[in-house]
């Protein structure tokens, strides 16, 4: 199933589901909260890089659109390939 490019962090949350989104968000932000609304707000207002070229939200969306979304896991990081398969995990 092909899908278009993701445009918003809220859209990405809806695509991944609550738990997967919050888990993935931990790789992009140190400000992940128990609620989606608080996490979205933090990620949309915090810089991802020191040069202030993109927010945490923009980086997460960019990685998703490029097939490089990272899920933070307890002992390792697994990349999610969203190109061919919808949620195939490469380790």
Secondary structure, DSSP 4 states (H G I P E B T S, - for coil): --------HHHHHHHH-HHHHHHHHHHH-S---SSHHHHHHHHHHSBSSTT-SSBHHHHHHHHHHTT-EEEE-SS-EEEEE-SSSSSEEE-
